Amino acid sequence: MSNHPKLTRFDSSSGARIYQIPMVVFPNGFVAYSYLILNQGEPTLVDCGSGFGDSTQQLLDGIVAVHDDFGERLGVRDIRRILITHGHIDHFGGVADMVEHTGGAVVGVHELDRRVLVNYEERVAVAVKDLRVYLERAGIRPEKRQALMDMYQFAKKHVRSVEVGITLDEDVTLDDMIFYHAPGHCSGQVMIQLGDVLLVADHILSKTTPHQAPESITAYTGLGHYRDSLRQAAKIDGVRLALAGHEDPINDLRGRITQIQASHERKLNRILDLIREAARPMTISDISRTMYPDRHGYDVLLAIEEAGAHVEYLYQHGQLSVHNLNELEAEENPALQYVLA
């Protein structure tokens, strides 16, 4: 028997055997899953963890455990495909290592996240610039802004670019796997259907509402895209079980989607109430501090993005207006102040 943390096997109506392999992907103990898919064409690994710390070794140990604990006649070099559900580091950061360990498995990703994998250095440089502009517009003080930027960049330094050989999209089928593009949480987010099992990655989670960031930072993110993708996911027929990139299996996919939709509606109304009660213009920084007062470290950046995604949605839908237009016209990139429209 292996010493690896508990693996779970799921069986789909298509005959696929799906092994959920847990890894600690960030130093704070945050867990993500890779999924090893067998009996659905070539042995396929879905997501690779972050590459931080022991995450890659935990993934390799998990593959050994699939052999030792479940009797599968498989080693890491039998894996011929690595599919990346989306371009967030806790899901693709270990991909270069796993390509080497597998002896050259072909990598697949949606075209909107392809650049994250094949030209990682360029993507980070562009993202850093866009994030800096966003934080300025959000009203973050210069010293705090620099600290957030330093944290953001530090988390990305170990990743290496890889070649991509497969494009994942809704008109592509691999061994009867069905792909759904679900932008919002990430530009190139895909879900993968295997019979009555749907791998939803980070599009839908069982306990938390997946993180949202403004479309002004990265195209095809933003709450508008995310809500559209949720509605599309609710229309997928024949799903008995949804398996996510974190947290627990989801037995009632449509019910969970309804809960997430309600959560975002509450956040939107909360922002409108905050601005109404303040009776003054508010920046995204003001709103974030009020909504998420107890965040620290990297979570501060996540909170600023989450609040900003909802402010952006309200502005796009005509419920907020920019108060300081004269300042916006006169200065290069001032903090935007929002009022009710």
N, C-alpha and C positions, 0 to 999 in steps of 0.2 A: 504493500500500500504506500502511496505517496504521502508527503507532508504538506502538500499544497492546500491552501484554503478551499473550502467546499466548492466543488464544481456541481453544476446542475445540468441534467440532460432533458431536453424537450423533443418531442416527436411531432412532426407535422403530418397532415393528411396526404402530402405529396410523397411521403416516405423518407423525407430528410430527417437525419438525426442532428440536433443542434445542441452544442455544448457551450454553456455560458462560463467563461473563464474570468474571474475577478482579479483586478490588479489595483494596487495603491498608486495613483497617478500623480498626486501632488503631495508635498511634505506634510500637509495638514491632515493626512489620512483619508483624503477623498478617493473613493473607489469608482472605477469604471469597468465596463465589461468588454471583452472581445468575444466573438461568437465563432466557433469552429463548426462548419457545416459539412456533413458527410452524407453520402448517398444522394447527392443532388449534383451530378456531374463531378468534375474534379474537386478534390478536397480544397475548401475555400475558407479563408480567415477573414472575418469582417471586423475591421478596426484593430489597432495595434497598441493602444495605450499611449502614454506621453513620452516614453523614453527617459523620464526622470527616475533617479534613484534606482530601485530594484524592479521597476515596473516591467521592463523587458524580460528580466530573469523570471519574474512571476508568470509571465505569459508563456515562456518556454517550459517552466515547470508544470504549468497547466496542461500543455500539450502532452508532456510525459504522463501526467495523471490520467488523461483520456485513454492512453494506452494501458497504464498499469491498473487503474481502478475500474475502468469500463470495458477493458478487453478489446479495444479497437486496434487493429493492426495498422498503426500509423505512427510515423515519426515526423519531425518538423520538416524534413526535406521532401516529404510526400505532398506538402501543401503547394499547390501550383498557382493559386490566385489569392490576392489580398485586395479586398474591396474596402474603400474608405467611405464611410457614410457622410462625412462632412469635414471641412477644413478647420477644425478646432484642435488645439495641440494635444488635448487629453485623448484624442482618438487617432491622430496620425503621427504624433511625435516620434513614435518608435518604428515607423514604417521602414526607414533605411536599414535599421538593424535587422528587422525581420526579413527583408529582401535578401540580405546576406545569409542569415541563418537558414533560410529555405533553399538557398542555392539559386536564387533568381526568379522567384514567383512573380508573375505579371501583376501590376498594380492597376486598379480601376477606381475612378472617382468621377463625379459630375463635372462637366466642362467649366462651370462657374467657380469651382474650387481647384481646377487643374493647376492654375498658376501657383497656388499655395504649395503644391507638392513639387512641381518641376522647376520653379524659379523662386525658391523660398526667400532668398535674400532680398530680391526686388519687392516681393509682396510685403515683407516686413517694413522695408523703407517707406513704401507708399502708405501703409497702414499707420505707421508712427506719425507721419506728417498729417494725415487726415484726423488722427486722434488729437493731436496737438491743437489743430484748428478748432475742433469740436469743444475741447476743454476750455479754450479761450472764450468761445461763444456761450458756453455754459456758465461762465462767471467764476471759474476756479482761480484762486489767487496764484500768482506766479510760482511761489515757493512750493505750494502744495501740488501745483500742476507738474513741476519738475519731478517731485517725488513719485507721483503716479506714473509718469512716463518712464522713470527708471525701473520701477517694478514691472511695468508692461514689457519693456525690452529685455530685462534679465530673464524672464520666463521663456524666452524664445532663442537663446543663444546656442543651445546644443543641437538643434535640428539640422538635418542635412537634406538637400533636394534629392529627388529620385525621378526616374523615368516613369511615365504613365502609358500603359498600353491598351487600356479599355476605358471607353467613355460610358458612364452610367446615365441613362435617361429613360424616359417612358416609352420610347420607340425601340429600346434595346432589350433583348431577352437572352439570358444565359441559362441554359439547362432548365428552362421553365421557371426561373426566378423572374418576378415582375418588379419593376422599379417605379417608384413614384417620386417626382421632384417636389420637395416641400420646403421652399425657401421661407425665411423669416428669422428663425434662430440662427441660421447660417445660410449663406448664399446658395451653396451647392448641396444642401441637406437632401439626402435621399432616404426613402424607406424601401425595404425589400420584403416582398411577400413570397412565402414558401408554403403553398397550400393554404391551410387555415391559420398559419402563424405569420405575423407581421413584425419585422424588425423595425422599430420606429426610431431607433437611435435617440437623439435628444429633442426630437420634435414634440414628443409627448412623454412625460414622466409620471410615475404613479403617485408621488407625494408633493413635489414642488412644481411650480410653474416654470418652464424653461426660461432661461435668461434672455432678455431682449435688449438689443442695441439699436441705435438710430440708423436709418438708411443714409443719413448724411455722412456717416463714417464709412459704411460699406454698402454698395449697391446690393439689392435683393435681400437685405435684412429689413428690419423695421416691423412695427406692429401690424401695419396694413397687410404686408405680405404674409406675416405669420397667421393672422386671422383667416385670410383666404385659404391658406394651406390647411388649417384646422378644419374648415368646412369641407374641403376636398377629402381629407382623411376620413371624415364621418360618413362619406358616401361609399367607402370601399366595402364591398360585400364579402361575406364568408370568413370574417376574422373571428376566430375563437379565442386567440391569445395574442397579446402584443408584448414584445420584449424590447426593453429600452436600453440605452447606454449606461444608465445608472438606476439605482433603486429597484423596486420590485416588479415582477410580472404584472400585467394589466389584463384582467379577465373581462372587463366591461369597457371596451375602447370608447364607444360613443358616450357612455356615461362620464368617463374621465374627461373627454373633450368638452362636454357641457360644463364641467366643474372649472376647467381652465378658462373657458370663455367667460364665465361668471367672475372669475378672479380678475381678469383684465378689465372687465366692465367696472368692477369696484375701484380699481386703481385709477381709471380714467375719471370717475366721479369724484374720487378723493382729491385729485389735482384741481378739478374745477371748484370744489368746496374750499380748498386751501387758498386759492387766489381770491375767491369771493370773500372769505373771512378776513384775509389780510387787508383787503381794501387798498392795495397798492400793487404796483408791478412786481413780478417775481422772476428771478432767473432760474434756470435749471438747477444750479447749485443751491439756491434757497429751497426749492421744492424737494430736492434730494435729501438735504439735511433734516427737513421736517418729516419726510416720510420714513427715512431710515436713519434715525439719530444714533444708533448704537453700532454702526458698522466701523470696522477698523481694517488697516492694511489694504490688501488687494480688493477686499469687499467694498471699500469706498468707491473704487473705480467701477465696479459692477453696479453699485447703487446709482451712481451718476448716469451710467448708460441706461439702466432700467427706467429711471425717471425721465430721461431724455427721450427714450423711445415713445413713451406715452404722451409727453408734451408734443413731440413731433406729429404724432397721430392726431391729436386734438387740433393742432394748427392746420394740418393738411385738410381736415374735415370742417374747417371754418368755425371752430368753437373757441379758438384763442387768436389774439392779434399781437403783433409786435408793437410795444409802446414807444420805444426810443428810436423812431425812424430817422430823425435828424442826426442822432449820434451814429447810426448805422451808415448813413450816407457820407458823413464827414470823416469817420475813422476807418482804419483798415479792417479790424476784426473785433468790434466791441462785444461785450456781454449782452445778449439779447434779453430784454425784459418783456415778460408776457402779461397780458391782461385778458379778461373775458371779452370775446368778440361781441 
